[in-house]
Amino acid sequence: MGTPVFAVPALQKLLASVDHQVVAVFTQSPKPKGRGLNEIASPVHNLALQHNIPVYTPFTLKSDEVLELINSIESEVIVVVAYGFLIPKVILQAKKYGCLNIHPSNLPRHRGAAPLQRTIIEGDSLSSVCIIQMDEGLDTGDILLQQTFTLPCRITLPILHDQCAEIGANLLLEVLRNIASLARTTQPLEGITYASKLKKEEGKIDWRDSAYRIDCKIRGMNPWPGVYFEYNNKIIKILEAEYQNIISPNDFANFHKTNSLKTKDIYNNLLPGTVINDRLFVACGTGILIIKRLQHGGKKVLNIDEFVRGEPIPTGTILN
């Protein structure tokens, strides 16, 4: 049971394994996309069809018909990877080894819908991929296997996504090889957080935040929903940036000298959101955000040189 690209490596590994047979795939139904609103099958759907695996796309799992279908499929375990539906208790218990789930966070931290994004947004230095025995709670099941790793200080969502998908696929095979003998570890009661689904309005920059926190949001919310500010009644997305920690007037004086800033303001007097040079360096609650790539709405992505040539934002402007 899976839907997006994140679930593809796990299915690929299962299909390539001589020890396992995938007897059915459940995935979200095709969705209309693009200007023509043509229905597009999910990545998992397409992969299953390539291997002649029966594919089912129910609109709900809470029906007698779906339960009868699942009970009719001869299998020992259900693997769930970013499927998109909550799994009812009767399905969790329908097979010998129940339902296994790949969850990409250091559980119990970041339970919920957006663990990868929240890991980056919150500036975590460590993360994990866990294989859990699913129960009725939200990512509360016992951990069967876990791999923890250090995150690079400026990791981006696409890189973390692909890394966790690959780690999860390999861990899954190891769990399945040893499923009858693996010890189960109950998740601790301390350190529980919830990675709620991202909302578009979360992408609006609050320049009172630190430059570091804004940079975390940019890296964790690209490609969706994207981080943005408003200028001349236009929404401008920031796709890539860097940050400079500045905590004192002396720090700012040194940064001012090194970067040849045109503004003569003392850092402590700058309002958050103030553009401090013609390269679109922006003062934040603490620190300075150095913008590298931007995009007007759905238009072409521009590097900072292209952007300031086409639409320079004057030094001293306070961004909204």
N, C-alpha and C positions, 0 to 999 in steps of 0.2 A: 504494500500500500504506500504509494508515494506520488508526487506530482512534479515538482520543479527540477531544475538542473541539479540542485543539491542532492537529490535522490538518485541521480543517474549512476555515479560510480558504484554505489552499493549494488544496484541491479546488475551492472556490468560484471562485477566480481562474482555475483551469484551465478550468472549465466555462464561464465567461463569456468566455474568450479566443476570438477569431476565428482565432487562429493555431494552436491546438492542439485535438486531439480526445482525450478520455478514452475509451479503448475497453474498460477493465475496471477494477474495484476489488477489491482483496483487503483483508479486514479480519478482526479477531478475531470468532469466532462469538458469537451472542447469549448473554448471561450471566443466570442467575437473580438477581433483585434484589427487595428489599422483603419485606414480611411474607408476601405470597402467593407469593414466589419465581417470579414470572412472568419469562419470558425477555425481556430487553430488548436490542434491536439497538444497535450502537455508533452514535455520532453520524455517523461517516463512512458507515456502512451506510445509515442513514436518508436522508442527503443523496443518495447514489448512486441509491437507489430513486426518489426524487423526480424524478430526471432520466433515469430508465429506463436506467441504466448497469448492465450485468451485474455481479453481486456474487458473490464467492467467499469462503468462510470455512473454509479447510482448517485442521485441527488441527495440522498440521506442514507445513513446506516441504521436508522431507527424504524425499520419496518420488518414485518414478519417475512416478507419476500426475500429481503437481503439476508436475513439470518438463515433462512432455509437454503439460500444459495451458498453461503459460506459453510454451512454444515455439510453440504453436499460435496464440497471440494476436499479431496483427500490430501491432507497435509498435516505436518506435525507442529508447525510454527508459522506465525504471521510476523513479517518484518514491516515496521512502519517507519517511514522516513519523510517527514514534511508532507504528509498526506493532505492536511487541510480540514479534516473532520475529527471531532471527538469520537473516540471508540467506546461504544456502550459496553457495560459490564458483561453482557452475554457473549459478546464477540471476544472480549479480552480472555474469556475462559473457554472459548470454543475449541481450541486446539491443545494438544498434549503439553506443549511448552509455552502456551499463551502467546502474547504479543511482545516483541522486542522493539525498542526504539533507539535510534541514534540521536543523541542530543548534544549540540556543540556549545557547551559551557561548563564551567567549574561548579557543577551542582553541589549544593542547592542554590547557588548564585545564578541568577538569570533564568529561572524557570519561565516558561511562557513562549510567546509567539515570535519574539525578535531577539534571541540570545546573541547572535553574531553582531548585530548592530549595537545593542546595548553594551556589549563587552568593549567595543571601541569607544562609544560615546562616553562611557564612564571612566575611560583611561586605565583599564585594567592592565596589569603587567604580566599576569598569568591567565591562562585559560585551559580548558580541557575538552576532550570529546568523551562522552560516556555512552555505554550501551546499558540501557535500563530495562528491567522487567516492568512493563506497563501495569499500572493499577488505575483505579477510578480518579485519582487526583491529577492535578496539572503538573506533570513531570515530577511526581513524587515517588515513583517506584524505586525499588532496590537497584543498586548499581552492580552490574555483573562484571564490567571491565571498564577501565578508565585510563586515558593517556593525558598527562598534563604537560604543558610546554610553556616556555617563555615567549612573550609577544615582543617583536621589535617595537621600539618606542613610537614609530609613526606608521604602523601597519594600516593598510587600507582594507575596506570591506571585501572587494573582489579577491584579494590574496588570502584573507582569512577564510572566506567562503570555500575556496578551492582546497585549501589546506585541510580544513575540517572535514570536508566531504570525502577526501582521500583517506584520511586517518580513520574516519568512521567506517568506511567500507572494509578496511583491513581489520579493524577491531571486530566488526560483525562476523567475519569469517572465523576469527579465532574463537569467538564466543560459541558459534555454531558447532565448531569442532569439539568443544569441551562442555557443551551445554548441560549434560547430565551430571557433571561433577563440579561445576563452578560454584564457589562460595558467593553468597549474596551479601552486599554491604548496605545496611540501612543508611539513608541519607541523614546527616546531622540536623538537629533542630536549630542550630545557630547558623547565621549567615544567609538566611533565606532572603532572596530578592526576586522580583517579578519583572520580566522583560516584556512589557506590554507592547502591543502592535503599534508601529509608528503611525503618526498622524501628519498630514501635510503641514498643518500649522506649526508643528514642532521645528520645521526647517527655518522659520523666521529668526534671523540673528538678533540677539539682545546684546548690543555692544557693551553693556555693563558687565557681561561675563568676561573671564580672563581670555586672553588670546589663545592660551593652551586649550581651554575648554571649547572654544569655538572651532579650533583646528580639529579636535576630537570629533565634533559633530560633523564637520565637513568630510572627514575620512570614514565616519560610520554611517552617514546618510546618503552617500553617493553610490549608486545612481538614483535611489528613491528614498525619501521624497525630495532630496536635495536641500541644500542650505542656501538661503537667499537674503538679499536686502532690497530695499526699494529706492529708486532714484528717478526723478522726473516722471513719476507715476508709472514706472516700469519695474517689473520684477527681474532682478539679475541674480542668477545662480553663481555660486562660487564652487568650482569643481576641484580646485587644488590651491593650497596655501601653505605657508610656513608661519612660524610664530617666533617672536623674540621676547623672552622674559625680561621685563624691566620693572624694578621695584623701588628705584630711587632716582632723584634728579641726576646724580652722577652717572648712573647707568644710561639714562636718556642722553646726557651730554656726550658720552662716548659713542653711543649709537648714532646720534645726530652727526658727529664728526665723520664717522666711518662711512655713512651712507649719503653724505652731502645733502641733508634735508634742507628744504628751502624755508620751512617754518622756523621762527625764532622763539616759539612758545616754550616755556618750561613744562616738562612732562606733567607735573602735578596739576597744572592749570588746564590741561586739555580735557575737554568733555569726551566721554566714550562715544565712538563713532566718528571722530574728527579725522579727515583725510590729511595726512601730514607731509605728503610730497606728491609729485606728479607721477609716481610709480604705483600709486594706490596703496600705500602703507596706511593702515588705519589704527588709531589709538583705541584700546579696549579698556575694560575696567582695570585690568593690570596687563601690561605687555602690549605688544604691537603685532597686528596681523599683517602678513606680507602676502598679498594675493597674487597667484600665479596664472590661473586659468579661470575664465568666466563664460557665461552663456546668457544671452537675452532670450527668455522664454524657450521656445523650441528651435531657435536658430543655431547657426554654426558655433561651435566651441572656439573661443579665441584665447590665445595667450595674452599676457598682460601688455606686451608691445603692440599687438594688433588692436586690443581694446582701447588703449589710451590714445592711439592715433585716430580712431574712429569716433570716440566719445570720451574725451578727457573729462575727468571730474576734478574741478578746481581744488587746489590746496586750501584747507580751512573749511571745506564743506563738512557738515555734520550729517552723516548717513542715517537714514531711518531704518 
